[in-house]
Amino acid sequence: MQITFTKGQREDWIGIERADGSRADTRFPHKGPVPHDAVHLFVEAGLGLSRGFWGMIAEGRHPEDLAEIAKLGGHASAKRAEAPSADIVELLQAERLVEVFEADLWSGGSGEAEGLLDLGRTACDYSHVAMPDADAATVERVRAAIRRFALQWQALAAGQKMELAWPLTLS
């Protein structure tokens, strides 16, 4: 699946072309230094989450439908969480860990990897899902991929694009 992130002035866009040729497009307001859904790519790839946000998009879901899918699966938000249905566990794991890695990026990424893992475990516990298997080396691979993307993204002018693919392999 090909994913195109287009940088805008107040909002950004995502264009998706799936392997079967179907398309989905969406837009979202700026939130932090990089698009939230781009962070999903690196977190889900690094932690082997094949049915997180991008896995569900690859299966044919529209990005804007995933919040409702989570809600119907028993998870309207972490604050009102119930034990989720099995089909959304990786989606919830991804969302909690994306929040952890975004906070890490926003703060300069100088904390210990073990601290991020602890924070991830707490966030996953709060959402009634297990923390995916991860170690300090995994955290550093994901961090490095997000940092590389962030440097490239921040250098773009409005209207410029970055293309990535799913599934993604982290180097």
Order of alpha helices (4+ residues) and beta strands (2+ residues): beta-beta-beta-alpha-alpha-alpha-alpha-alpha-alpha-beta
